[in-house]
Amino acid sequence: MIEGSLLQKHNIKMLSLVEKLKGVKVSLENDTYIDVILQSLPPSYDPFFINLNMSGLIKSIHELINILVQFEKTSRKLKPAVMLAEA
């Protein structure tokens, strides 16, 4: 995922790739799919990784994506607005 791109589009792409792998009978553990999705995220998601590793609550890909969406919404609200003025 490219920094600043839409998470929703990335999530759809990752789910599509998982389904394609399952469709060709690639047998991977659920944790492997989750790790691949996490590794595909940009550095701005590092705080998410820290919280996720501390909680250990992720059991499915869909659960991970729901939590990622919540994280993105929260992080957007917390970003400070920058105002530019000419002196």
C-alpha positions as semicolon CSV with decimal commas, in nm:
position;residue;x (nm);y (nm);z (nm)
1;M;0,000;0,000;0,000
2;I;0,130;0,343;-0,087
3;E;0,138;0,598;0,195
4;G;-0,170;0,819;0,174
5;S;-0,372;0,588;-0,051
6;L;-0,716;0,465;0,043
7;L;-0,726;0,178;0,290
8;Q;-1,063;0,058;0,163
9;K;-0,926;0,003;-0,188
10;H;-0,623;-0,178;-0,045
11;N;-0,843;-0,400;0,173
12;I;-1,054;-0,501;-0,126
13;K;-0,739;-0,584;-0,322
14;M;-0,596;-0,793;-0,038
15;L;-0,923;-0,984;0,011
16;S;-0,934;-1,049;-0,363
17;L;-0,581;-1,189;-0,355
18;V;-0,665;-1,413;-0,060
19;E;-0,971;-1,547;-0,244
20;K;-0,763;-1,611;-0,558
21;L;-0,508;-1,807;-0,355
22;K;-0,783;-2,013;-0,197
23;G;-0,936;-2,064;-0,542
24;V;-0,618;-2,229;-0,672
25;K;-0,601;-2,446;-0,361
26;V;-0,310;-2,265;-0,194
27;S;-0,331;-2,378;0,165
28;L;-0,199;-2,117;0,408
29;E;-0,275;-2,062;0,773
30;N;-0,508;-1,774;0,857
31;D;-0,223;-1,612;1,054
32;T;-0,010;-1,608;0,738
33;Y;-0,275;-1,415;0,548
34;I;-0,303;-1,170;0,837
35;D;0,076;-1,124;0,847
36;V;0,089;-1,056;0,472
37;I;-0,182;-0,792;0,502
38;L;-0,007;-0,627;0,797
39;Q;0,327;-0,623;0,616
40;S;0,165;-0,454;0,316
41;L;0,074;-0,145;0,521
42;P;0,285;0,175;0,516
43;P;0,483;0,312;0,815
44;S;0,196;0,538;0,922
45;Y;0,031;0,222;1,057
46;D;0,315;0,149;1,300
47;P;0,106;0,264;1,602
48;F;-0,158;0,017;1,487
49;F;0,102;-0,264;1,488
50;I;0,205;-0,180;1,843
51;N;-0,153;-0,189;1,970
52;L;-0,231;-0,503;1,774
53;N;0,071;-0,690;1,907
54;M;-0,020;-0,595;2,262
55;S;-0,381;-0,708;2,228
56;G;-0,341;-1,027;2,025
57;L;-0,712;-1,021;1,947
58;I;-0,710;-1,075;1,570
59;K;-0,859;-1,412;1,477
60;S;-0,969;-1,357;1,116
61;I;-0,891;-1,149;0,808
62;H;-1,231;-0,979;0,823
63;E;-1,177;-0,889;1,188
64;L;-0,838;-0,738;1,097
65;I;-0,993;-0,529;0,820
66;N;-1,267;-0,401;1,051
67;I;-1,006;-0,295;1,305
68;L;-0,794;-0,129;1,033
69;V;-1,095;0,073;0,918
70;Q;-1,158;0,189;1,276
71;F;-0,790;0,281;1,315
72;E;-0,797;0,483;0,993
73;K;-1,109;0,674;1,103
74;T;-0,955;0,750;1,442
75;S;-0,620;0,858;1,301
76;R;-0,792;1,094;1,054
77;K;-0,973;1,264;1,342
78;L;-0,649;1,304;1,537
79;K;-0,444;1,459;1,255
80;P;-0,395;1,829;1,323
81;A;-0,511;2,074;1,062
82;V;-0,241;2,293;0,914
83;M;-0,319;2,650;0,826
84;L;-0,094;2,849;0,599
85;A;-0,085;3,225;0,598
86;E;0,128;3,471;0,411
87;A;0,294;3,737;0,621
